């Protein structure tokens, strides 16, 4: 049996076992609820607490050490299967929509910038309240997101995942990474048209993430739930080249908001969020500002009276942010985002201009070649907590450095390969293409240097 037959069979299995998938979703919801809610009610862990003797540490390891890093990996390997089969927010939002008001989706909600705004806001706020470290912050950020998903589901749509389609903070990230997946639900236009001659009644499909099935291309928006597999004899789960969506479809489907999320979000704000705790320049600047304030008897920025839901405030853990700390966190993340995004945008814009007349769509297209390196960076940043927790358990992880190097090198080469494919689509003399690719290499080197600073220099 060839690969196409195997994947088509897997899609058909998902379609036939929808009831089983819903039960699995509710099991994930129950597990998720316990890990989000219960640790917030328990005392904070102390020096004797470990992964397997304290629920809070266990939940921290599951969420930030395993759950989120490997959900990102799953997007690259199998598309948005997580969204369609396992995501608790998606399941709860769809359930609420089934029993809700069924209102029409308002126009403001369909604005294309929400994926970037939601990702940026969640990234910055999560660092302000130390979401990776404290269970009350997890309840606030993840629990608040889940509650919002249910409210949106209750108000809008009918058995739809309106929250997932437009407002989910990681929807944009997942959509970008799914472009690299070697699987997608393929729609055969000829078979679809031929199905109209069929006199047998065709059962309609409820596409919860609101994907227009007839015109569906790529894997970005599809949640891979399998409900539409076999629909009209025209939709099947099908293997494809992992470069297809970026190199071929990106010429027309890449958008400015996606470019913004890649350049200023994943390669800007996310790097800033992971770096600020180890960046020695942040500490130095904060000390200088504090000295300047004290000399002028301006002491309110040094007060540590902010509530825990605004800035980290856990005196019993000797972990309290004053107002200056909060400003430095936000400033460092935003500053890094603007610097990285600006430098990368300049390099890519120059490369596009060298290829020929300036066209925004070409810039958007080339920016998508950075998706592998962007995704790898977020994985490495999240897995840094995995490594810290495992070392706290006494595990020897000397091999981590080599693995990080291999992952960065592999992602860099993958991005370069995609860039070669993108550049080759635009007619230009070989010398101009070579210069454009050299500028893209400079962009890759900039990103790699940022991660080198975090893992090997600072």
C-alpha positions in Angstrom: 0.0 0.0 0.0 1.5 3.4 -1.0 1.7 6.5 1.2 -1.3 8.2 -0.5 -3.5 5.2 0.3 -2.3 5.0 3.9 -3.0 8.7 4.5 -6.4 8.5 2.8 -7.2 5.6 5.0 -6.2 7.5 8.1 -8.4 10.4 7.1 -11.3 8.0 6.6 -10.7 6.5 10.0 -10.9 9.9 11.6 -14.2 10.6 9.7 -15.7 7.3 10.9 -14.6 7.6 14.5 -15.8 11.2 15.3 -17.6 10.0 18.4 -14.4 8.5 19.8 -12.5 11.7 19.0 -15.0 13.8 21.0 -14.6 11.5 24.0 -10.9 11.9 23.8 -11.3 15.6 23.6 -13.3 15.6 26.9 -10.6 13.5 28.6 -8.1 16.2 27.5 -10.4 18.9 28.8 -10.6 17.2 32.2 -6.8 16.7 32.4 -6.3 20.3 31.3 -8.8 21.7 33.9 -7.0 19.8 36.8 -3.6 21.1 35.8 -4.8 24.7 35.3 -7.1 25.0 38.4 -5.8 22.8 41.2 -2.2 24.0 41.4 -3.5 27.6 41.8 -5.2 26.4 45.0 -2.1 24.7 46.5 0.8 26.2 48.4 3.7 27.2 46.2 6.4 24.5 45.9 9.6 24.8 48.0 13.2 23.5 47.5 12.1 19.9 48.2 9.3 19.9 45.6 9.9 17.8 42.4 7.9 16.8 39.3 6.5 13.6 40.8 5.9 14.8 44.4 4.2 18.2 43.9 1.3 18.8 41.5 2.3 22.4 40.8 5.8 21.4 39.6 4.2 18.5 37.6 1.8 20.9 35.9 4.6 23.3 35.2 6.6 20.5 33.5 3.6 19.2 31.6 2.5 22.6 30.3 5.8 24.3 29.5 8.2 21.4 29.4 6.2 19.0 27.2 2.8 20.2 26.1 3.6 23.5 24.3 7.0 22.6 22.9 5.8 19.4 21.3 2.4 20.8 20.2 4.6 23.1 18.0 6.5 20.1 16.7 3.2 18.3 15.9 2.2 21.2 13.7 5.3 20.7 11.5 4.9 16.9 11.4 1.1 16.3 11.0 -0.5 19.8 10.6 -3.1 21.1 13.0 -4.2 17.7 14.3 -3.8 19.0 17.8 -6.4 21.7 17.1 -8.9 19.3 15.6 -8.5 16.4 17.9 -7.0 17.3 21.2 -7.2 21.1 21.9 -9.4 21.7 25.0 -10.1 25.3 24.1 -11.4 24.3 20.7 -13.6 21.5 22.1 -15.1 23.8 24.8 -15.6 26.7 22.3 -17.4 24.4 19.9 -19.5 22.9 22.7 -20.5 26.4 23.9 -21.4 27.3 20.3 -23.7 24.3 20.1 -25.7 25.5 23.1 -25.3 29.3 22.6 -26.9 32.3 21.1 -25.9 31.6 17.4 -25.3 35.2 16.6 -23.6 36.3 13.4 -19.9 36.9 13.6 -19.2 40.7 13.9 -17.0 42.3 11.3 -14.5 43.6 13.9 -13.7 40.0 14.9 -12.7 39.1 11.3 -9.8 41.7 11.3 -6.7 40.0 10.0 -4.4 41.5 12.6 -5.8 39.7 15.6 -3.4 36.7 15.4 -0.4 39.1 15.7 -2.0 41.3 18.4 -3.2 38.3 20.5 0.2 36.6 20.2 2.1 39.8 21.1 -0.2 40.7 24.0 -0.1 37.2 25.5 3.7 36.9 25.1 4.3 40.2 26.9 1.7 39.8 29.6 2.8 36.3 30.3 6.3 37.6 31.1 5.0 40.4 33.3 3.2 37.9 35.5 5.8 35.0 35.2 3.4 32.6 33.6 6.1 29.9 33.3 6.8 29.9 37.0 3.5 30.5 39.0 0.2 28.6 38.9 -2.0 31.6 39.6 -0.5 33.2 36.5 -1.2 30.1 34.5 -4.8 30.1 35.7 -5.1 33.8 34.7 -3.5 33.4 31.2 -4.6 30.0 30.1 -7.8 29.8 32.1 -8.7 33.3 31.0 -8.1 32.4 27.4 -10.3 29.3 27.8 -13.1 31.3 29.4 -12.9 33.8 26.6 -13.0 30.9 24.0 -16.2 29.7 25.6 -17.9 33.1 25.8 -17.1 33.8 22.1 -18.4 30.3 21.3 -21.6 30.9 23.3 -22.3 34.1 21.5 -21.3 33.5 17.9 -21.7 30.8 15.3 -23.6 27.5 15.4 -21.3 24.5 16.4 -18.3 26.5 15.2 -14.9 27.4 16.6 -15.1 31.2 16.0 -12.5 31.8 18.7 -10.0 29.4 17.1 -10.6 31.0 13.6 -10.1 34.6 14.6 -8.9 35.3 18.2 -6.9 32.4 19.6 -3.4 33.8 20.6 -1.6 30.9 18.9 -3.8 30.5 15.9 -1.4 32.5 13.7 1.6 30.6 14.9 0.0 27.2 14.3 -1.2 28.3 10.8 2.4 29.3 9.9 3.9 26.1 11.2 1.3 23.9 9.5 2.5 25.3 6.2 5.5 23.0 6.6 3.5 19.8 7.3 3.9 16.9 4.8 0.1 16.2 5.0 -3.0 18.1 4.1 -6.6 17.6 3.3 -6.6 17.8 -0.5 -9.6 19.0 -2.4 -10.0 17.6 -6.0 -11.9 20.3 -8.0 -12.9 17.9 -10.8 -14.3 15.3 -8.4 -16.2 18.0 -6.5 -17.8 19.2 -9.7 -18.6 15.7 -10.8 -20.4 15.0 -7.5 -23.2 17.3 -8.5 -24.3 14.7 -11.0 -24.8 12.2 -8.2 -28.4 11.7 -7.3 -27.6 10.3 -3.8 -28.2 12.8 -1.1 -24.8 14.2 0.2 -24.5 14.6 3.9 -23.3 18.1 4.8 -20.1 18.6 6.8 -19.8 20.8 9.8 -16.4 22.4 9.4 -16.0 23.9 12.9 -13.0 26.1 12.0 -15.0 27.7 9.2 -12.9 26.6 6.3 -14.6 26.9 2.9 -14.2 23.3 1.9 -14.7 23.7 -1.8 -11.9 26.2 -2.2 -9.6 24.9 0.6 -5.9 24.8 -0.3 -3.0 24.2 2.0 -3.0 23.2 5.6 -2.9 26.6 7.4 -6.6 26.9 8.3 -7.6 23.2 8.4 -7.8 21.6 11.8 -7.2 18.1 10.4 -10.2 16.6 12.3 -11.1 14.3 9.4 -14.8 15.3 9.4 -14.6 16.2 5.7 -12.6 13.2 4.6 -14.3 11.6 1.6 -16.9 14.4 1.3 -18.3 14.4 -2.2 -15.6 11.9 -3.1 -13.3 14.9 -3.5 -11.4 15.4 -0.2 -8.7 13.1 1.1 -5.9 13.3 3.6 -2.9 13.4 1.2 0.9 13.6 1.5 2.7 16.5 -0.1 6.1 18.2 -0.4 6.8 20.1 2.8 7.8 23.1 0.7 4.7 23.2 -1.4 2.6 25.7 0.7 5.5 28.1 1.3 7.2 28.0 -2.1 4.2 27.5 -4.4 1.1 28.8 -2.6 2.9 31.6 -0.8 3.3 33.5 -4.1 -0.4 34.4 -3.8 -1.5 33.4 -0.3 1.2 35.0 1.9 -0.1 38.1 3.7 1.3 41.1 5.4 0.0 40.1 8.8 1.7 36.7 8.5 5.0 38.5 7.6 4.5 40.7 10.6 4.0 37.7 12.9 7.1 36.0 11.5 9.5 38.9 11.6 8.3 41.0 14.6 6.5 38.2 16.5 8.2 34.8 16.4 11.7 36.3 15.5 11.3 39.4 17.5 9.0 39.5 20.5 9.4 35.8 21.2 13.2 36.0 21.3 13.0 39.1 23.5 10.7 37.1 25.9 13.1 34.3 26.2 16.2 36.5 26.4 15.5 39.2 28.9 16.1 37.0 32.0 19.7 36.2 30.9 20.5 39.5 29.1 23.2 41.3 31.1 22.4 44.6 29.4 18.9 44.6 30.9 20.3 44.4 34.4 22.9 47.1 33.7 20.3 49.5 32.2 17.9 48.9 35.1 20.7 49.7 37.6 21.6 52.9 35.8 17.9 54.0 35.7 17.4 53.1 39.3 20.5 55.2 40.3 19.2 58.1 38.2 15.8 57.9 39.9 17.2 57.7 43.4 19.5 60.7 42.8 16.4 62.8 41.9 14.3 61.3 44.8 11.8 59.8 42.4 11.1 56.6 44.3 7.6 55.5 43.1 9.0 53.4 40.2 11.0 51.4 42.7 7.9 50.5 44.8 6.8 46.8 44.7 3.1 47.3 45.3 1.8 46.1 42.0 -0.8 43.3 42.3 0.3 39.8 41.2 -2.1 39.8 38.2 -0.3 42.9 36.8 3.3 42.2 37.8 5.0 39.2 39.5 4.4 39.6 43.2 5.3 36.6 45.4 7.2 37.8 48.5 7.3 34.3 50.0 9.3 33.2 47.0 11.5 36.4 47.2 10.3 37.2 43.7 8.7 40.6 43.4 8.7 43.0 40.5 8.6 46.7 41.1 7.3 49.2 38.5 10.8 49.6 37.0 11.2 45.9 36.7 7.9 45.7 34.8 8.9 48.6 32.5 12.2 46.9 31.8 10.5 43.6 31.0 8.1 45.2 28.5 10.8 47.5 27.1 13.3 44.7 26.6 10.8 42.5 24.8 9.3 45.2 22.7 12.8 46.7 22.0 14.1 43.3 20.9 11.0 42.8 18.7 11.4 46.1 17.0 15.2 45.6 16.5 15.0 42.1 15.2 12.0 42.7 13.1 13.4 45.9 11.6 16.8 44.4 10.7 15.2 41.3 9.2 12.7 43.4 7.3 15.4 45.6 5.9 17.5 42.6 4.7 14.5 40.9 3.1 13.2 44.1 1.5 16.6 44.8 0.0 16.8 41.2 -1.4 13.4 41.6 -3.0 14.4 45.0 -4.5 17.6 43.4 -6.0 15.5 40.7 -7.6 13.5 43.3 -9.6 10.9 46.0 -9.1 9.5 46.3 -5.6 6.4 44.2 -4.9 5.0 43.7 -1.4 3.7 40.3 -2.3 7.2 39.1 -3.0 8.4 40.4 0.4 5.5 38.6 2.1 6.4 35.5 0.1 10.2 35.5 1.0 9.4 36.1 4.7 7.7 32.8 4.8 11.0 31.0 4.1 11.9 32.0 7.7 9.2 29.9 9.2 11.4 26.8 10.0 13.9 28.9 11.9 11.2 30.9 13.6 9.4 27.7 14.8 12.7 26.1 15.9 13.6 29.2 17.9 10.3 29.1 19.8 10.7 25.4 20.4 14.3 25.9 21.8 13.1 28.8 24.0 10.3 26.7 25.5 12.4 23.6 25.9 15.0 25.6 27.9 12.5 25.3 30.8 12.2 21.6 30.1 16.0 21.3 30.4 16.0 23.4 33.7 13.3 21.2 35.2 15.0 18.0 34.2 18.3 19.2 35.6 16.5 20.0 38.9 15.5 16.4 39.0 19.2 15.4 38.8 19.3 14.3 35.2 22.6 14.7 33.3 21.9 16.6 30.1 25.3 17.3 28.6 24.0 16.3 25.2 21.6 19.3 25.1 24.1 21.7 23.6 24.8 19.4 20.7 21.1 18.9 20.0 20.4 22.7 20.1 23.2 23.2 17.6 21.8 20.5 15.3 18.3 21.9 15.5 19.4 25.4 14.7 21.6 24.2 11.9 18.9 22.0 10.4 16.2 24.8 10.7 18.7 27.3 9.1 19.3 25.0 6.2 15.6 24.3 5.8 14.8 28.0 5.7 17.6 28.5 3.1 16.2 25.7 1.0 12.8 27.4 1.0 14.4 30.7 0.2 16.1 29.2 -2.9 12.7 27.9 -4.0 11.0 31.3 -3.5 13.7 33.3 -5.2 13.8 30.9 -8.2 10.1 31.7 -8.9 11.0 35.2 -9.8 12.8 35.8 -13.2 16.1 37.5 -12.5 19.8 37.2 -13.6 21.7 34.6 -11.5 23.9 37.3 -10.1 20.9 39.2 -8.6 19.5 35.9 -7.2 22.8 35.2 -5.6 23.0 38.6 -3.9 19.4 38.2 -2.8 20.2 34.8 -1.2 23.3 36.3 0.4 21.1 38.9 2.1 18.7 36.1 3.2 21.7 34.3 4.7 22.5 37.5 6.6 18.9 37.4 8.0 19.5 33.7 9.0 22.8 34.6 10.7 21.1 37.5 12.6 18.6 35.0 14.1 21.2 32.4 14.8 23.3 35.0 16.6 20.4 36.0 18.8 20.0 32.4 20.0 23.8 32.0 20.3 23.8 34.9 22.7 21.1 33.3 24.8 22.5 29.8 25.0 26.2 30.1 24.7 27.4 33.6 25.5 25.2 35.2 28.1 
